[in-house]
Amino acid sequence: MKLSILDYVPIFEGRNATQALNHTVELAQLAEQLNYTRYWVAEHHQVFSVASSAPEMIMMSLLENTNSIQIGSGGVMLPHYSAYKVAEVFKTMEASHPSRVNLGTGHSKSYKNVNKALNEHKTIPVDYENQIDDLIAYFNSDSDINQQYKDLYAMPLINTKPNMFILGTSKKSASLAAIRGLPFVIANMGQDKEQIKSVINHYRSSFKAQHPLHHPYVIMASFVITADNKYLREDLANAFHLWLLRIGYLDQPKCYPSVDYAKQKSFSSREIEKINQHNHRVIVGSANEVISKLKEMMTDFDVDEMMIQPHVYGEDNRKQLIQLLAIENFKHK
């Protein structure tokens, strides 16, 4: 099974952003040694407990400190930015590290003030689909395709191009990817299983209708938690659910809570209800149980690659998590 990683770059209790970013470099280096396919970083704004607000900056650091693993964004929220600027940033990375750069794009909105701050000079909403078409043109150095700006090229001119991926959970996003012949990345957000199957089936059928000589490609991302003993797994899951629950609060945590801190917290009946709802978003178990579940999802949903989100407390725990799953995945070959 192809395994990859999506990292939120958590800032743990008692740590700072510098330490979080340094740890992400170490984790990517370990992932490369363990033969993970790709290592992506997310984009989040106004979330105090993560350091992944500028994925392209983190990507360049990861590219400089690794040798072969694919490095990408999961993803750049394109409507906040100029497609031209994004193209030049990613082409610059591609020029420095040919055939290793992945551009995953999405269009999820952030907090209201974040949306305003990132779009302060825009007078009309940006058309996301047009932006995707612009990126394709810029990456292919084809100014004729670009309908907005004739004779405009994204620099530098290079012989390779970043690989593009469309992130989403809807049929609309699936169609966008399929029509353009791009891979589709869907996250396990606790959706109804039939809904996920419907979206992926729609992508595959639409892709084949548009590009009969090419192959559709689907990646599914999911939070996972494992450790070498069940008590630690339970503690890590408890801290994860505390983080996931409270990042939506007005007084969201300034860091990712430690296991010890999480043990001291009590939950209201309403919070317990929400945690139970969130259980579908994360796979918790022994390494064998997690790999078995990932393989089951891969088969059930007709997915080509699984992308784990090792969003647990502690540098050593994160390293152990990806090590255990890599070893177990190798056993299942």
N, C-alpha and C positions, 0 to 999 in steps of 0.2 A: 504494500500500500504506500502510495506517495504521501508523505507527511511534510507539512510546512508549519510555520509559526507566524502568528499575528501578535505583536507586542504593543501594549498600551503604555509602556515605560512607567510603571508605578513608582511613586515616591513613598517609601515606607515610613512608618512612624519612627522618628529619631534620625531620619536621613534627609538629604536635600536634593534638589534637582541635579546638581553636578554628580552626585553619587549615583543617582538613578540612571543618568545617561551613560556613565562609565560602566555600570553593571550591564546595561543593554548591549554595549560593545562586547563585553565578556560573554554574554549569553549567545550572541550571534556567532562569535568565534567557536564556542562549544557546539552550537547547532551545525556549523559547517563540518566540524570534526565528526559529528554523529550522522552526517549525510542527509540532513533535512534538505528538502528541495529548494525552499525559498524562505526568506525572513522578511516580513513586512512590519511596518510601524503605522499606527493609526494616527488620525488627526482629531484632536479634541480641544475645544476652547472653553475657558471659564470652568474647567474641572481642576480643582486645586491639587488633587491627589495623583495626577499623572503629568508627565513631562513631554507629552507628544503633541504639542501644539504646532510644530513646524516639521512635518515628516521628511520633507526634502532635505533639511539640514541634517537630521539624524541619519538619513540614508547615505549622504556623502561620507559621514564619519564611519558608517558601517562598511561601505565600499572600500574605504581606505585601509580598514583594519581586517578585512577578510580577502580571500583569494578567488573563490569560485562560486560560492552560494549566490543564488539570485536574491537581489535586494529590492524591496518595493514599498509602495505606499498602500495602506489599506483603510481609507484611501484619501486622496486629495479631494476636498469638497469643492468641485470645480466652479459652481456658480459664484463663489466668493471672489474668484480671481479672473485675470485675463488669460484666455487660452494661449495667447501668444507668449506671455511671460512663462506660463507653466511649460510650454513646449521648449523654450530656450533653457530653462533650468534643467529639464530632464535630458535634453540633448547634450548639455554640457556634462552631466553625469555620465551619459552614454559614451561621449567622446573620451572621457577619462577611464571608463571601465566598460569596454564594448561587450555587448550581448549579456549583460548582467543586470540591467535596470528594468524594473517593472513599474508601470504607472497604473495603479488602481484608482478609479475615480468614482465618486458618489455625489449625491446632491442633497443630502440631509441638511435640514436647517439646524442652527444652534440656538442658543439663548437670544432673546430679542435684541438686547444691546450689542451682542456679538455680531449678529447679522447686520445691524446698522453700522457698526464700526468697520466691518470688512467690506461694506458696500456704500460708503459714505458719499462717493462722487457719482454713483449710478442713478440715472433719472428714470430708467425703465428696467423691468426685470430681464435678466439674462436668460436666453433660451439654451437650456442644457444640451439638447440634441444638436443644436448648431455648434455649440462649443466642442462636442465630441467630433463632429465632422471637421471642424477647423484643426483640431489636434491631429487627426489622421492626415490631413493635407500637409500640415507643418512637418510631421514626422517623415512623410514621403517626399518632402521637398518639392511638392507639386503646387505651385501657386495658382494653377488653372482650376484646381478643385475648390479652392477657397473662394467663396462667393462674396465675402465681406470685404476682403482687402486684396485686390488684384496685385500681382507681381510682388507679393510680400513673402519672404522666406524667413523661417526661424533658424537662427544661427546657434552653433556652427554647423556648416554643411559636413555631414559625415556619411560613411558607407553603411553603417548599421543604424538601427532605431530601437528605442525602448519598446518593450512589449506592453500593450494596453489591455486592461481588464475593466469590465463594468461591474460595479457593486450594486446590489439591490435585493429586494425581497418581493417585488411585484412583477406581474406580467408585463407591465409597461417597460420596466428596466430590462427584463428578459428579452423583450422584442427589440429594444434599442441595441443590445449586444448582438442578438442573432442577425438582424438585418445587416449589421456592419461586419459580421464575421469575427466577432471578438469573444474571448472567453468570458464566462459569467461567474460571479462570485456571490454566493448567498450565505447569509449568516443564520445560525440556529438561534432564533430569538424566542423560542418557546411556541412558535406557530403551530397550528393544526397540521398534522402530518400530511393530510390530503391536500392542504393548501400548498405545502412545499412541493409535493409531487406534481401538482398541477402547474406550478410556475416553471419547474425544471422541464417537464414534458413540453410545455409551450415553447420554451427556449430551444429545445432540441428539434422539435418539428419545424419551427420557424427558420432555424439555422439551415437545416437540410433543404428546405424549400428554396432558400436564397443562395446557398452555397453547396450544391450537391457533390462537388469534388473535394470538399474540405470536411474536417471533423469538428463538431462542437466540443467544448471543453467546460466542465463545471467544477468549481471548487466550493466546498462547504466549510464554513468556519464555526467553531464551537469552543466555549470555555470548557476546560478540563481540569480536574484536580486529582492528583495521585501522590502517594508518598510510600515509604517502605513499611509503614505500620498504620493500622486503621485508626488509631487514636489521633495521630498527626493529621491524617486525612480529614477526620471529623473537625479538628481544630481549624484547619485551613479553610474548610468549607464554611465554618461558622464566621470566620473573619471575612471571607469573600461575600457572604450574604449581607453582612453588616455594611460593607462598602457599597455593594450594589443597591441596597435599600436606601442609603442615606446620601448618595450623590445627587439624588433628585430633590433633596430638601433645600430650603433657602439657606440653612446653616450647614451646608455640606461639609464633610470632614476636610481638613487641610492636608491630610495624608492618608495613606492606606493603613487601616488599623492593624495593630499587631495581634497575634494570637492571644496574648495575655490580656490585652485591652478588651478584645471581643468577648472573652470569657466573663468579664465583669459586667457586661451590658445585659439588660433585660429587654424584652420586646412586648409591645402591646398586642392584643388579640388581632388588631388590624394589621400590624407589622408582620405577625406570624402568618397571616393569610397571604400577604404579598410575598413573603419568602417562599411559601409553598407554591405560589404561582411561578416564581423565578426558578424553582428546582428543575424545570424543563429546559432551562437555558444552559445548564452545566452538567457535565458527566463526571461523577465522583465514584472512585473505586480503586481497586488494585490496578497495577499496570496491565495485567492480563484482562481485567474487566473493562478497562477503558479502551484498550486496543480492539477488543472484541466488539464493543459497542460502536466504535468508529467504523469498523469494517461492516457491521450490520447496517449502519446508516448509509455507508457508501453503496451498498447493494440495494437497499430499499429505495433510495432516492436517485439511483443511477448517477452517481458522482464519480469524477475522475481522480480527485485529490482531496484530502482532508487537511484543514488548516487549524491547528490547535491554538488556543489562547491561554497561555500559562500564567493567568493573572492571580497568583497566590502570594501570600506574604513571605518575604525573606529571600535574599539572594541565593542562599544554599538550597532552599526548598525549590526555587525555580530551576536551578541547575539539576537537582535530583529528578525533578518532574520530567524534564525533556530527555534526560539520560535513561530513566526507567522506560519511557515510552519508546525510545529509539531501539533499545535492546529487545523489548517485547515485540515490537513490530518486525524486527529482523527474525525473531523466532517463528513468527507467523508466515514467513515467506514460503 
